[in-house]
Amino acid sequence: MQHERRRFKRYRVKSGAYTVNSSRPGLIVDISVGGMSFNYIDRKEWPEETFSLDIVFGPEEEFRLNDIPYRIVSDRVADKGFHDSGLVVKRRGIEFGELTSEQRIRLEYFIRNHASEGE
């Protein structure tokens, strides 16, 4: 049996949620009040990002939570990507840094309204 390292329960995010930052936009896979994971296409020439990102949901950005500080806890190949293109899809796990009270409230709102139980 594998020991759970996370302090907070993770929730599966509904389709349409993504991250935005200076260099690695990605599709959010799961989230908690302590962190999240997302898939992105690895482009070797991208510089390392600024360690803050936005969470966006919906085609018209119905929800947006800006400037979330974080640190990377994992970064691994999730899928070999698109077979003919040579692109590699990676999954990055992040831990959120210290959130403002407003960011925490909005994050909890996002989880309640755009995520569901189960990994």
Backbone bond lengths (Angstrom), bond angles and torsions (degrees), N, CA, C in turn:
res aa  C-N    CA-C-N  psi(-1)  N-CA   C-N-CA  omega(-1)  CA-C   N-CA-C  phi
1 M - - - 1.432 - - 1.530 108.98 -
2 Q 1.337 115.51 133.39 1.465 120.88 -178.28 1.529 109.64 -86.70
3 H 1.312 116.33 134.63 1.459 122.51 178.65 1.528 109.49 -78.01
4 E 1.314 116.98 130.86 1.463 122.27 178.53 1.527 109.09 -77.46
5 R 1.339 116.50 123.01 1.456 121.43 -178.80 1.521 112.69 -89.69
6 R 1.314 117.61 -21.10 1.456 120.66 -175.36 1.520 111.50 -73.94
7 R 1.323 115.07 144.33 1.466 120.87 176.96 1.523 111.29 -85.40
8 F 1.337 116.85 -25.09 1.457 121.46 -174.83 1.530 110.49 -120.44
9 K 1.318 115.95 143.94 1.461 121.77 178.63 1.519 110.11 -64.58
10 R 1.339 115.76 134.88 1.465 121.49 176.92 1.519 110.19 -91.91
11 Y 1.335 115.46 146.62 1.456 123.03 178.96 1.521 109.35 -124.28
12 R 1.315 115.66 140.37 1.458 122.82 175.78 1.526 108.17 -69.38
13 V 1.315 117.43 131.86 1.458 121.63 -178.50 1.524 109.58 -92.92
14 K 1.343 115.39 138.18 1.458 120.99 179.15 1.527 110.03 -66.33
15 S 1.304 115.70 154.09 1.463 122.13 178.94 1.525 110.33 -57.41
16 G 1.307 116.37 139.76 1.456 121.19 178.65 1.513 114.32 107.32
17 A 1.336 117.11 2.86 1.468 120.73 179.35 1.520 108.75 -104.05
18 Y 1.321 116.70 133.99 1.453 120.04 -179.29 1.524 111.35 -146.60
19 T 1.322 114.06 166.06 1.459 121.04 177.95 1.524 108.52 -103.72
20 V 1.307 114.38 152.45 1.460 120.59 176.09 1.523 106.61 -136.08
21 N 1.328 115.80 128.35 1.462 120.28 170.13 1.514 107.80 -151.20
22 S 1.302 117.40 -168.20 1.460 120.31 -172.39 1.512 114.08 -66.35
23 S 1.352 117.72 -23.86 1.457 116.33 -173.10 1.517 116.73 -142.98
24 R 1.317 119.74 -17.16 1.462 119.51 -175.14 1.522 112.09 -132.78
25 P 1.333 118.10 75.54 1.461 118.58 173.32 1.522 109.10 -67.48
26 G 1.320 117.27 146.62 1.452 119.16 -178.98 1.509 112.78 -158.43
27 L 1.334 115.67 167.59 1.458 123.05 177.70 1.524 109.27 -91.67
28 I 1.331 116.26 126.45 1.456 121.09 -178.34 1.531 109.66 -73.35
29 V 1.321 116.22 132.91 1.466 122.72 179.66 1.519 110.11 -97.13
30 D 1.329 116.83 -54.23 1.459 120.95 178.80 1.523 109.48 -147.03
31 I 1.356 114.17 163.87 1.462 119.09 -172.81 1.524 110.37 -152.91
32 S 1.311 116.00 154.06 1.465 123.64 171.13 1.522 106.56 -144.33
33 V 1.319 117.31 179.43 1.458 119.23 176.61 1.522 111.45 -72.28
34 G 1.336 117.29 -10.91 1.464 121.31 -179.54 1.508 115.61 -103.41
35 G 1.338 117.92 -14.53 1.458 119.56 -178.45 1.517 111.47 172.70
36 M 1.334 116.17 -171.47 1.454 120.55 -179.59 1.519 110.13 -163.00
37 S 1.324 115.38 172.55 1.458 120.48 171.54 1.515 107.98 -129.01
38 F 1.338 114.87 150.83 1.461 119.78 178.27 1.517 109.28 -147.41
39 N 1.326 114.98 153.16 1.462 122.18 176.50 1.521 108.91 -98.44
40 Y 1.313 115.38 141.40 1.463 120.47 177.05 1.520 109.44 -146.31
41 I 1.316 116.06 159.38 1.466 121.06 176.42 1.517 107.46 -87.35
42 D 1.330 115.38 123.22 1.463 120.78 -178.40 1.519 109.86 -77.69
43 R 1.304 114.55 119.59 1.456 120.92 174.75 1.521 106.03 -118.17
44 K 1.304 115.80 110.32 1.467 121.60 -171.30 1.526 113.41 -56.01
45 E 1.327 117.07 -28.76 1.464 119.03 -175.46 1.523 113.30 -81.24
46 W 1.338 118.05 -6.52 1.457 120.17 179.78 1.523 110.75 -69.82
47 P 1.323 116.95 135.50 1.481 119.08 175.12 1.526 109.42 -73.31
48 E 1.312 116.82 161.49 1.471 119.81 175.89 1.520 107.67 -67.54
49 E 1.314 115.62 146.20 1.457 120.58 -173.29 1.527 112.67 -80.32
50 T 1.321 113.89 -174.39 1.450 121.51 -172.73 1.524 113.98 -90.44
51 F 1.320 118.61 -2.68 1.454 124.02 -179.94 1.522 113.49 68.85
52 S 1.331 114.88 30.60 1.461 121.33 163.29 1.522 105.64 -142.94
53 L 1.320 115.65 147.45 1.457 119.46 -178.24 1.509 110.30 -145.71
54 D 1.334 115.29 169.99 1.455 122.75 176.47 1.524 108.11 -113.78
55 I 1.321 116.69 148.25 1.456 122.63 170.60 1.520 106.49 -105.94
56 V 1.326 115.72 129.43 1.460 121.22 -177.31 1.520 108.18 -128.63
57 F 1.336 116.73 139.61 1.456 121.08 176.93 1.514 109.91 -133.08
58 G 1.326 115.41 134.70 1.456 122.43 173.61 1.508 113.39 95.67
59 P 1.331 115.82 151.79 1.468 120.47 -177.50 1.528 113.67 -64.31
60 E 1.315 116.41 -26.76 1.465 120.83 178.34 1.528 111.47 -106.72
61 E 1.345 115.90 20.53 1.469 122.20 -177.77 1.526 111.20 52.85
62 E 1.347 115.58 52.82 1.459 120.24 178.20 1.522 111.55 -59.31
63 F 1.328 116.57 -29.57 1.462 121.65 177.30 1.515 108.29 -129.83
64 R 1.318 116.36 136.03 1.469 121.17 174.94 1.521 108.50 -147.34
65 L 1.332 114.99 128.98 1.461 122.22 176.20 1.525 106.60 -120.21
66 N 1.322 117.48 116.29 1.457 122.92 -170.95 1.528 114.33 -97.14
67 D 1.331 113.63 153.47 1.472 124.06 167.43 1.527 114.71 56.20
68 I 1.314 117.18 49.78 1.449 121.54 177.94 1.534 108.55 -83.87
69 P 1.331 117.80 119.67 1.470 119.54 177.39 1.531 109.72 -75.13
70 Y 1.336 116.57 147.95 1.461 119.57 179.44 1.512 111.45 -157.30
71 R 1.341 113.74 169.39 1.457 120.85 170.54 1.526 107.13 -132.44
72 I 1.308 116.17 148.74 1.458 122.28 -179.63 1.521 109.10 -79.38
73 V 1.343 116.83 130.93 1.457 120.48 175.68 1.528 111.64 -112.48
74 S 1.332 117.79 -21.17 1.468 120.83 175.02 1.520 109.50 -157.22
75 D 1.312 115.20 153.47 1.460 121.63 178.24 1.526 106.17 -156.79
76 R 1.324 116.29 108.53 1.465 119.61 -174.64 1.519 110.56 -141.85
77 V 1.316 115.49 161.98 1.463 120.65 176.52 1.524 108.21 -68.26
78 A 1.334 116.08 125.30 1.463 121.47 179.52 1.517 110.45 -97.89
79 D 1.319 115.81 -31.35 1.459 121.43 -175.51 1.523 105.88 -157.95
80 K 1.293 116.47 146.64 1.468 119.84 178.74 1.516 111.85 -70.41
81 G 1.316 116.46 -2.15 1.456 119.94 173.68 1.504 113.56 87.40
82 F 1.264 114.32 -155.71 1.450 122.00 -177.01 1.518 107.56 -84.68
83 H 1.311 115.92 113.73 1.462 123.38 -167.89 1.524 114.87 -47.08
84 D 1.307 118.30 -45.07 1.464 120.25 -175.77 1.527 113.42 -87.28
85 S 1.323 117.39 -17.77 1.464 119.72 -173.46 1.520 113.16 -89.02
86 G 1.325 117.55 -20.75 1.456 120.56 -176.81 1.517 113.82 80.82
87 L 1.344 118.25 5.25 1.457 121.17 179.28 1.525 110.39 -75.29
88 V 1.310 116.75 147.05 1.456 122.78 179.47 1.530 108.37 -117.30
89 V 1.333 115.97 128.16 1.457 121.74 176.18 1.523 107.46 -94.92
90 K 1.340 115.73 128.16 1.459 120.90 179.63 1.524 109.56 -116.59
91 R 1.322 115.30 155.07 1.462 121.50 173.78 1.524 107.77 -113.49
92 R 1.314 114.44 125.24 1.460 120.71 179.20 1.517 109.18 -111.33
93 G 1.325 116.07 130.52 1.455 122.45 173.94 1.513 108.45 -103.60
94 I 1.320 116.26 133.00 1.462 120.24 -179.37 1.524 110.16 -130.10
95 E 1.319 114.90 152.86 1.449 122.66 172.33 1.522 106.86 -110.55
96 F 1.327 116.93 130.09 1.453 119.95 178.85 1.515 110.39 -68.81
97 G 1.325 115.61 144.89 1.455 121.18 172.65 1.521 109.10 -81.85
98 E 1.311 116.00 -160.75 1.459 120.26 -179.04 1.524 109.78 -71.89
99 L 1.334 114.91 120.05 1.463 121.39 -179.98 1.522 109.82 -94.71
100 T 1.329 115.80 149.93 1.461 119.47 171.48 1.528 107.64 -71.22
101 S 1.314 117.43 164.82 1.465 119.53 178.93 1.531 110.43 -62.38
102 E 1.324 117.38 -37.50 1.473 119.91 177.78 1.532 111.12 -65.56
103 Q 1.335 118.13 -42.44 1.467 120.62 177.32 1.524 110.61 -61.32
104 R 1.314 117.64 -41.99 1.475 121.73 -179.65 1.532 110.33 -62.78
105 I 1.317 117.25 -44.50 1.470 121.73 178.84 1.523 110.42 -61.99
106 R 1.320 116.96 -45.02 1.473 120.69 -179.25 1.526 110.93 -68.50
107 L 1.337 117.56 -36.45 1.462 120.92 176.71 1.526 110.13 -63.36
108 E 1.319 117.83 -45.32 1.467 121.13 177.87 1.525 111.10 -62.21
109 Y 1.334 117.45 -38.39 1.466 121.73 175.40 1.532 109.75 -60.84
110 F 1.328 116.59 -46.03 1.465 121.10 179.92 1.526 110.58 -59.05
111 I 1.308 117.27 -46.09 1.469 121.03 -179.36 1.530 110.62 -62.26
112 R 1.322 117.38 -45.09 1.478 120.62 -179.99 1.524 112.51 -62.48
113 N 1.337 117.07 -36.79 1.457 120.98 -171.74 1.530 115.55 -100.77
114 H 1.321 117.59 -17.73 1.471 119.47 -174.44 1.524 113.56 -131.18
115 A 1.329 116.69 16.49 1.460 119.99 178.51 1.526 108.98 -140.16
116 S 1.324 115.19 162.61 1.467 120.26 179.48 1.518 109.58 -139.87
117 E 1.320 116.69 162.13 1.461 121.22 -178.77 1.521 110.96 -68.33
118 G 1.309 114.26 153.43 1.469 120.08 177.20 1.497 111.59 107.32
119 E 1.316 116.05 143.17 1.460 121.37 176.42 1.458 106.33 -111.19
